[in-house]
Amino acid sequence: MAITEVRVLKQVSVLPTQDAINAQWVTQVMRDGEVINETTDYKSYSADKAAEFSNDVANASHYMAVLGWTV
């Protein structure tokens, strides 16, 4: 009876009018491959958090390019 926890990026929203990016994750606790609990969390990134966004999200440069952000 193995219990594991998986965090999955569910959605990224680029907000050009606010110069921000929002990310939504789902964290699933699984027992023997079956989800027994699920939570959702959100995080907003501004231009000064571009490096943090780059570390948190795979392929972040694709989203950052829309806003002209660089790391």
C-alpha atoms as one frame of an Amber mdcrd trajectory, in Angstrom:
protein
   0.000   0.000   0.000   2.173   2.835  -1.331   1.113   6.441  -0.806   2.596
   9.050  -3.125   2.090  12.742  -3.742   2.202  14.304  -7.203   2.107  18.019
  -8.038   0.886  18.775 -11.548   0.756  22.123 -13.311  -2.835  22.455 -14.451
  -3.074  25.902 -16.024  -0.973  28.960 -16.852  -2.646  32.281 -17.614  -0.681
  35.172 -19.087  -2.203  38.516 -18.119  -0.639  41.160 -20.415  -2.719  44.043
 -19.058  -1.386  43.318 -15.562   2.138  42.282 -16.650   1.633  39.091 -14.661
   1.366  35.332 -14.996  -0.904  33.119 -12.894  -0.248  29.419 -12.413  -2.540
  26.761 -11.002  -1.350  23.436  -9.614  -3.165  20.335  -8.476  -1.546  18.215
  -5.791  -2.808  14.658  -5.712  -2.247  12.156  -2.930  -2.461   8.672  -4.352
  -2.679   5.228  -2.810  -1.832   2.345  -5.103  -2.458   4.509  -8.189  -5.840
   5.826  -7.021  -6.356   9.487  -6.053  -7.473   9.705  -2.416  -7.098  13.469
  -1.952  -6.653  16.466  -4.246  -5.901  20.104  -3.507  -5.487  23.095  -5.782
  -3.194  26.045  -5.242  -2.518  29.204  -7.202   0.453  31.511  -7.524   0.841
  34.863  -9.270   4.145  36.074 -10.694   5.098  39.626 -11.609   8.102  40.663
 -13.716  10.352  40.814 -10.644   9.502  37.127  -9.998  10.444  35.970 -13.525
  13.357  33.839 -12.252  11.091  32.129  -9.727   8.499  31.444 -12.438  11.239
  30.019 -14.655  12.270  27.639 -11.858   8.699  26.592 -11.031   7.316  25.989
 -14.530   8.703  23.852 -17.351   8.854  25.701 -20.685   8.430  28.982 -18.820
  10.252  30.926 -21.535   7.292  30.379 -23.880   4.962  32.201 -21.488   7.520
  34.824 -20.484   8.143  35.784 -24.118   4.533  36.960 -24.424   5.264  39.606
 -21.778   8.829  40.315 -22.859  10.276  38.935 -19.625  13.788  37.503 -19.517
  15.793  35.771 -16.827
